[in-house]
């Protein structure tokens, strides 16, 4: 699987997003990216 990520992605750090008419914590956020990157590295799929 190809994974595309750079440190520039960290510049997009929204605090809220609109969902169902309410402001909520974003679903796509830096902490989720960190979890995914860590899992890719640990599984050897981080190329």
C-alpha distance matrix in Angstrom:
0.0 3.8 6.3 9.8 12.8 16.2 19.5 20.8 18.9 21.4 24.2 23.4 24.9 26.7 29.0 29.4 28.2 30.3 29.5 32.2 34.8 34.3 32.8 30.2 27.8 24.6 21.8 19.3 20.8 20.2 20.7 17.9 15.5 17.0 16.4 12.7 12.5 14.8 12.9 9.8 12.4 14.4 11.9 11.0 7.3 8.7 8.5
3.8 0.0 3.8 6.5 9.9 13.1 16.6 17.7 16.1 18.9 21.5 20.9 22.9 24.9 27.5 28.1 27.0 29.3 29.0 31.9 34.2 33.7 31.9 29.6 27.1 23.7 21.3 18.3 19.6 18.8 19.9 17.4 14.5 16.2 16.5 12.8 11.9 14.9 13.9 10.5 12.7 15.5 13.7 12.3 8.6 8.3 7.3
6.3 3.8 0.0 3.8 6.5 10.0 13.2 14.5 12.7 15.3 18.0 17.5 19.3 21.4 24.1 24.9 24.1 26.7 26.6 29.7 31.8 31.0 29.0 26.6 23.9 20.6 18.4 15.3 16.1 15.1 16.4 14.1 11.0 12.7 13.4 10.0 8.9 12.3 12.0 8.9 11.1 14.2 13.3 12.2 8.8 7.3 7.5
9.8 6.5 3.8 0.0 3.8 7.0 10.6 11.2 9.8 12.8 15.1 14.9 17.2 19.5 22.5 23.5 22.8 25.5 25.9 29.3 30.9 30.2 27.9 25.9 23.2 19.8 18.2 14.7 15.2 14.1 16.2 14.5 11.0 13.0 14.6 11.6 10.2 13.9 14.4 11.7 13.3 16.8 16.4 15.2 12.1 9.8 9.5
12.8 9.9 6.5 3.8 0.0 3.8 7.0 8.1 6.7 9.3 11.9 12.2 14.3 17.0 19.9 21.4 21.3 24.3 25.1 28.7 30.1 28.9 26.3 24.2 21.3 18.1 17.0 13.3 13.0 11.3 13.6 12.6 8.9 10.5 12.9 10.7 8.8 12.4 13.9 11.9 12.9 16.4 16.9 15.9 13.4 10.4 10.9
16.2 13.1 10.0 7.0 3.8 0.0 3.8 5.2 5.6 7.8 10.0 11.4 13.7 16.9 19.9 21.9 22.2 25.5 26.7 30.4 31.4 30.0 27.1 25.3 22.2 19.3 18.9 15.2 14.1 11.8 14.4 14.4 10.8 11.6 14.7 13.3 10.9 14.0 16.3 14.4 14.6 18.2 19.2 18.0 16.0 12.6 12.8
19.5 16.6 13.2 10.6 7.0 3.8 0.0 3.8 5.3 5.5 7.7 10.1 11.8 15.4 18.1 20.7 21.6 25.1 26.7 30.4 31.1 29.4 26.2 24.4 21.2 18.7 18.9 15.4 13.4 10.6 13.3 14.3 11.0 11.2 14.8 14.3 11.9 14.5 17.3 16.2 15.9 19.2 20.9 20.0 18.5 14.9 15.6
20.8 17.7 14.5 11.2 8.1 5.2 3.8 0.0 3.8 5.2 5.5 7.9 10.6 13.9 17.0 19.3 20.0 23.3 25.3 29.0 29.4 28.0 24.8 23.5 20.7 18.0 18.6 15.0 13.4 11.4 14.7 15.6 12.5 13.6 17.1 16.5 14.6 17.5 20.1 18.9 19.1 22.5 23.8 22.9 21.0 17.7 18.0
18.9 16.1 12.7 9.8 6.7 5.6 5.3 3.8 0.0 3.8 5.3 5.8 8.4 11.4 14.6 16.5 16.9 20.2 21.9 25.6 26.3 24.9 21.8 20.3 17.5 14.6 14.9 11.3 10.0 8.4 12.0 12.3 9.4 11.2 14.5 13.7 12.6 15.7 17.9 16.9 17.8 20.9 22.1 21.7 19.5 16.5 17.4
21.4 18.9 15.3 12.8 9.3 7.8 5.5 5.2 3.8 0.0 3.8 5.3 6.3 9.9 12.6 15.2 16.4 20.1 21.9 25.6 26.1 24.2 20.8 19.2 16.1 13.8 14.7 11.4 9.0 6.6 10.0 11.5 9.3 10.1 13.7 13.9 12.8 15.3 17.9 17.7 18.2 21.0 22.7 22.6 21.0 17.9 19.3
24.2 21.5 18.0 15.1 11.9 10.0 7.7 5.5 5.3 3.8 0.0 3.8 5.8 9.0 12.1 14.7 15.9 19.4 21.7 25.5 25.4 23.7 20.2 19.3 16.6 14.5 16.1 13.1 10.9 9.4 13.0 14.5 12.6 13.8 17.3 17.5 16.6 19.1 21.7 21.3 21.9 24.8 26.4 26.2 24.4 21.3 22.4
23.4 20.9 17.5 14.9 12.2 11.4 10.1 7.9 5.8 5.3 3.8 0.0 3.8 6.1 9.6 11.6 12.3 15.7 18.0 21.8 21.8 20.2 17.0 16.1 13.6 11.1 12.8 10.0 8.4 8.3 12.0 12.9 11.6 13.6 16.5 16.6 16.4 19.2 21.3 21.1 22.3 25.0 26.3 26.5 24.3 21.6 22.9
24.9 22.9 19.3 17.2 14.3 13.7 11.8 10.6 8.4 6.3 5.8 3.8 0.0 3.8 6.5 9.2 10.9 14.6 16.8 20.5 20.5 18.4 14.8 13.6 10.9 9.1 11.4 9.3 6.7 6.7 9.9 11.5 11.2 12.7 15.4 16.3 16.5 18.7 20.9 21.4 22.5 24.7 26.4 27.0 25.2 22.6 24.5
26.7 24.9 21.4 19.5 17.0 16.9 15.4 13.9 11.4 9.9 9.0 6.1 3.8 0.0 3.8 5.6 7.4 11.0 13.6 17.2 16.9 14.7 11.2 10.5 8.4 6.9 10.1 9.0 7.3 9.0 11.6 12.8 13.2 15.2 17.3 18.1 19.1 21.2 23.0 23.7 25.2 27.2 28.6 29.5 27.5 25.3 27.2
29.0 27.5 24.1 22.5 19.9 19.9 18.1 17.0 14.6 12.6 12.1 9.6 6.5 3.8 0.0 3.8 7.2 10.6 13.0 16.3 15.8 13.0 9.3 8.3 6.2 6.7 10.3 10.4 8.5 10.3 11.8 13.4 14.8 16.3 17.9 19.4 20.6 22.2 23.9 25.2 26.7 28.2 29.8 31.1 29.4 27.4 29.6
29.4 28.1 24.9 23.5 21.4 21.9 20.7 19.3 16.5 15.2 14.7 11.6 9.2 5.6 3.8 0.0 3.8 6.9 9.3 12.6 12.0 9.4 5.7 5.2 4.7 5.3 9.0 10.2 9.6 12.5 13.8 14.4 16.1 18.2 19.3 20.4 22.2 24.0 25.1 26.4 28.3 29.8 31.0 32.5 30.5 28.8 31.0
28.2 27.0 24.1 22.8 21.3 22.2 21.6 20.0 16.9 16.4 15.9 12.3 10.9 7.4 7.2 3.8 0.0 3.8 6.3 9.9 9.7 8.0 5.4 5.5 6.3 5.2 8.2 9.5 10.4 13.7 15.3 15.0 16.6 19.3 20.1 20.6 22.6 24.7 25.5 26.5 28.8 30.3 31.1 32.5 30.2 28.7 30.8
30.3 29.3 26.7 25.5 24.3 25.5 25.1 23.3 20.2 20.1 19.4 15.7 14.6 11.0 10.6 6.9 3.8 0.0 3.8 6.7 6.1 5.5 4.6 6.3 8.8 8.3 10.4 12.4 13.8 17.3 18.7 18.0 19.8 22.6 23.1 23.4 25.7 27.8 28.3 29.3 31.8 33.2 33.7 35.3 32.8 31.6 33.6
29.5 29.0 26.6 25.9 25.1 26.7 26.7 25.3 21.9 21.9 21.7 18.0 16.8 13.6 13.0 9.3 6.3 3.8 0.0 3.8 5.4 5.3 6.2 6.5 9.2 8.9 9.8 12.5 14.5 18.2 19.0 17.8 19.9 22.8 22.7 22.9 25.6 27.6 27.5 28.7 31.5 32.6 32.8 34.7 32.2 31.4 33.6
32.2 31.9 29.7 29.3 28.7 30.4 30.4 29.0 25.6 25.6 25.5 21.8 20.5 17.2 16.3 12.6 9.9 6.7 3.8 0.0 3.8 5.5 8.3 9.1 12.3 12.5 13.1 16.0 18.1 21.9 22.4 21.1 23.4 26.2 25.8 26.0 28.9 30.8 30.4 31.7 34.6 35.5 35.6 37.6 35.1 34.6 36.8
34.8 34.2 31.8 30.9 30.1 31.4 31.1 29.4 26.3 26.1 25.4 21.8 20.5 16.9 15.8 12.0 9.7 6.1 5.4 3.8 0.0 3.8 7.0 9.3 12.9 13.5 15.0 17.6 19.3 22.9 23.7 22.9 25.1 27.8 27.8 28.2 30.9 32.8 32.8 34.1 36.8 37.9 38.2 40.0 37.6 36.8 38.8
34.3 33.7 31.0 30.2 28.9 30.0 29.4 28.0 24.9 24.2 23.7 20.2 18.4 14.7 13.0 9.4 8.0 5.5 5.3 5.5 3.8 0.0 3.8 6.1 9.9 11.3 13.3 16.1 17.2 20.6 21.2 20.8 23.2 25.6 25.7 26.5 29.1 30.7 31.0 32.5 35.0 36.0 36.6 38.6 36.4 35.4 37.7
32.8 31.9 29.0 27.9 26.3 27.1 26.2 24.8 21.8 20.8 20.2 17.0 14.8 11.2 9.3 5.7 5.4 4.6 6.2 8.3 7.0 3.8 0.0 3.8 7.1 8.7 11.4 13.9 14.3 17.5 18.3 18.4 20.6 22.8 23.3 24.3 26.6 28.2 28.9 30.4 32.6 33.8 34.7 36.5 34.4 33.1 35.4
30.2 29.6 26.6 25.9 24.2 25.3 24.4 23.5 20.3 19.2 19.3 16.1 13.6 10.5 8.3 5.2 5.5 6.3 6.5 9.1 9.3 6.1 3.8 0.0 3.8 6.1 8.5 11.3 11.7 15.0 15.2 15.1 17.7 19.8 19.9 21.1 23.6 25.0 25.5 27.3 29.5 30.4 31.3 33.3 31.4 30.3 32.8
27.8 27.1 23.9 23.2 21.3 22.2 21.2 20.7 17.5 16.1 16.6 13.6 10.9 8.4 6.2 4.7 6.3 8.8 9.2 12.3 12.9 9.9 7.1 3.8 0.0 3.8 6.5 8.9 8.4 11.4 11.5 11.7 14.4 16.2 16.5 17.9 20.2 21.5 22.3 24.1 26.1 27.1 28.2 30.2 28.4 27.1 29.8
24.6 23.7 20.6 19.8 18.1 19.3 18.7 18.0 14.6 13.8 14.5 11.1 9.1 6.9 6.7 5.3 5.2 8.3 8.9 12.5 13.5 11.3 8.7 6.1 3.8 0.0 3.8 5.4 5.9 9.5 10.4 9.9 12.0 14.5 15.0 15.7 18.0 19.8 20.5 21.8 24.0 25.3 26.2 27.9 25.8 24.5 26.9
21.8 21.3 18.4 18.2 17.0 18.9 18.9 18.6 14.9 14.7 16.1 12.8 11.4 10.1 10.3 9.0 8.2 10.4 9.8 13.1 15.0 13.3 11.4 8.5 6.5 3.8 0.0 3.8 6.0 9.6 9.9 8.1 10.4 13.2 13.0 13.2 16.0 17.8 17.9 19.3 21.8 23.0 23.5 25.3 23.1 22.2 24.7
19.3 18.3 15.3 14.7 13.3 15.2 15.4 15.0 11.3 11.4 13.1 10.0 9.3 9.0 10.4 10.2 9.5 12.4 12.5 16.0 17.6 16.1 13.9 11.3 8.9 5.4 3.8 0.0 3.8 7.1 8.5 6.6 7.6 10.9 11.5 11.2 13.4 15.8 16.2 17.0 19.4 21.1 21.6 23.0 20.7 19.4 21.6
20.8 19.6 16.1 15.2 13.0 14.1 13.4 13.4 10.0 9.0 10.9 8.4 6.7 7.3 8.5 9.6 10.4 13.8 14.5 18.1 19.3 17.2 14.3 11.7 8.4 5.9 6.0 3.8 0.0 3.8 5.6 5.5 6.5 8.9 10.3 11.0 12.6 14.6 15.9 16.9 18.7 20.4 21.6 22.9 21.0 19.2 21.7
20.2 18.8 15.1 14.1 11.3 11.8 10.6 11.4 8.4 6.6 9.4 8.3 6.7 9.0 10.3 12.5 13.7 17.3 18.2 21.9 22.9 20.6 17.5 15.0 11.4 9.5 9.6 7.1 3.8 0.0 3.8 5.4 5.0 6.2 8.7 9.9 10.4 12.2 14.3 15.2 16.4 18.3 20.0 21.0 19.4 17.2 19.7
20.7 19.9 16.4 16.2 13.6 14.4 13.3 14.7 12.0 10.0 13.0 12.0 9.9 11.6 11.8 13.8 15.3 18.7 19.0 22.4 23.7 21.2 18.3 15.2 11.5 10.4 9.9 8.5 5.6 3.8 0.0 3.8 5.4 5.1 6.4 8.8 9.9 10.6 12.5 14.4 15.5 16.6 18.5 20.1 19.1 17.3 20.3
17.9 17.4 14.1 14.5 12.6 14.4 14.3 15.6 12.3 11.5 14.5 12.9 11.5 12.8 13.4 14.4 15.0 18.0 17.8 21.1 22.9 20.8 18.4 15.1 11.7 9.9 8.1 6.6 5.5 5.4 3.8 0.0 3.8 5.4 5.1 6.3 8.6 9.9 10.7 12.4 14.4 15.5 16.7 18.5 17.0 15.7 18.7
15.5 14.5 11.0 11.0 8.9 10.8 11.0 12.5 9.4 9.3 12.6 11.6 11.2 13.2 14.8 16.1 16.6 19.8 19.9 23.4 25.1 23.2 20.6 17.7 14.4 12.0 10.4 7.6 6.5 5.0 5.4 3.8 0.0 3.8 5.4 5.1 6.1 8.5 9.9 10.5 12.3 14.2 15.4 16.4 14.7 12.9 15.6
17.0 16.2 12.7 13.0 10.5 11.6 11.2 13.6 11.2 10.1 13.8 13.6 12.7 15.2 16.3 18.2 19.3 22.6 22.8 26.2 27.8 25.6 22.8 19.8 16.2 14.5 13.2 10.9 8.9 6.2 5.1 5.4 3.8 0.0 3.8 5.5 5.1 6.0 8.6 9.9 10.6 12.2 14.2 15.3 14.5 12.4 15.5
16.4 16.5 13.4 14.6 12.9 14.7 14.8 17.1 14.5 13.7 17.3 16.5 15.4 17.3 17.9 19.3 20.1 23.1 22.7 25.8 27.8 25.7 23.3 19.9 16.5 15.0 13.0 11.5 10.3 8.7 6.4 5.1 5.4 3.8 0.0 3.8 5.6 5.2 6.2 8.7 10.1 10.6 12.3 14.3 13.6 12.6 16.1
12.7 12.8 10.0 11.6 10.7 13.3 14.3 16.5 13.7 13.9 17.5 16.6 16.3 18.1 19.4 20.4 20.6 23.4 22.9 26.0 28.2 26.5 24.3 21.1 17.9 15.7 13.2 11.2 11.0 9.9 8.8 6.3 5.1 5.5 3.8 0.0 3.8 5.4 5.1 6.2 8.7 9.9 10.6 12.3 10.7 9.9 13.3
12.5 11.9 8.9 10.2 8.8 10.9 11.9 14.6 12.6 12.8 16.6 16.4 16.5 19.1 20.6 22.2 22.6 25.7 25.6 28.9 30.9 29.1 26.6 23.6 20.2 18.0 16.0 13.4 12.6 10.4 9.9 8.6 6.1 5.1 5.6 3.8 0.0 3.8 5.5 5.1 6.2 8.6 9.9 10.6 9.4 7.4 10.7
14.8 14.9 12.3 13.9 12.4 14.0 14.5 17.5 15.7 15.3 19.1 19.2 18.7 21.2 22.2 24.0 24.7 27.8 27.6 30.8 32.8 30.7 28.2 25.0 21.5 19.8 17.8 15.8 14.6 12.2 10.6 9.9 8.5 6.0 5.2 5.4 3.8 0.0 3.8 5.5 5.2 6.1 8.6 9.9 10.1 8.8 12.4
12.9 13.9 12.0 14.4 13.9 16.3 17.3 20.1 17.9 17.9 21.7 21.3 20.9 23.0 23.9 25.1 25.5 28.3 27.5 30.4 32.8 31.0 28.9 25.5 22.3 20.5 17.9 16.2 15.9 14.3 12.5 10.7 9.9 8.6 6.2 5.1 5.5 3.8 0.0 3.8 5.5 5.1 6.1 8.5 8.4 8.6 12.4
9.8 10.5 8.9 11.7 11.9 14.4 16.2 18.9 16.9 17.7 21.3 21.1 21.4 23.7 25.2 26.4 26.5 29.3 28.7 31.7 34.1 32.5 30.4 27.3 24.1 21.8 19.3 17.0 16.9 15.2 14.4 12.4 10.5 9.9 8.7 6.2 5.1 5.5 3.8 0.0 3.8 5.5 5.2 6.1 5.0 4.9 8.6
12.4 12.7 11.1 13.3 12.9 14.6 15.9 19.1 17.8 18.2 21.9 22.3 22.5 25.2 26.7 28.3 28.8 31.8 31.5 34.6 36.8 35.0 32.6 29.5 26.1 24.0 21.8 19.4 18.7 16.4 15.5 14.4 12.3 10.6 10.1 8.7 6.2 5.2 5.5 3.8 0.0 3.8 5.5 5.2 6.1 4.9 8.4
14.4 15.5 14.2 16.8 16.4 18.2 19.2 22.5 20.9 21.0 24.8 25.0 24.7 27.2 28.2 29.8 30.3 33.2 32.6 35.5 37.9 36.0 33.8 30.4 27.1 25.3 23.0 21.1 20.4 18.3 16.6 15.5 14.2 12.2 10.6 9.9 8.6 6.1 5.1 5.5 3.8 0.0 3.8 5.6 7.8 8.2 11.6
11.9 13.7 13.3 16.4 16.9 19.2 20.9 23.8 22.1 22.7 26.4 26.3 26.4 28.6 29.8 31.0 31.1 33.7 32.8 35.6 38.2 36.6 34.7 31.3 28.2 26.2 23.5 21.6 21.6 20.0 18.5 16.7 15.4 14.2 12.3 10.6 9.9 8.6 6.1 5.2 5.5 3.8 0.0 3.8 5.5 7.7 10.7
11.0 12.3 12.2 15.2 15.9 18.0 20.0 22.9 21.7 22.6 26.2 26.5 27.0 29.5 31.1 32.5 32.5 35.3 34.7 37.6 40.0 38.6 36.5 33.3 30.2 27.9 25.3 23.0 22.9 21.0 20.1 18.5 16.4 15.3 14.3 12.3 10.6 9.9 8.5 6.1 5.2 5.6 3.8 0.0 3.8 5.6 7.7
7.3 8.6 8.8 12.1 13.4 16.0 18.5 21.0 19.5 21.0 24.4 24.3 25.2 27.5 29.4 30.5 30.2 32.8 32.2 35.1 37.6 36.4 34.4 31.4 28.4 25.8 23.1 20.7 21.0 19.4 19.1 17.0 14.7 14.5 13.6 10.7 9.4 10.1 8.4 5.0 6.1 7.8 5.5 3.8 0.0 3.8 5.8
8.7 8.3 7.3 9.8 10.4 12.6 14.9 17.7 16.5 17.9 21.3 21.6 22.6 25.3 27.4 28.8 28.7 31.6 31.4 34.6 36.8 35.4 33.1 30.3 27.1 24.5 22.2 19.4 19.2 17.2 17.3 15.7 12.9 12.4 12.6 9.9 7.4 8.8 8.6 4.9 4.9 8.2 7.7 5.6 3.8 0.0 3.8
8.5 7.3 7.5 9.5 10.9 12.8 15.6 18.0 17.4 19.3 22.4 22.9 24.5 27.2 29.6 31.0 30.8 33.6 33.6 36.8 38.8 37.7 35.4 32.8 29.8 26.9 24.7 21.6 21.7 19.7 20.3 18.7 15.6 15.5 16.1 13.3 10.7 12.4 12.4 8.6 8.4 11.6 10.7 7.7 5.8 3.8 0.0
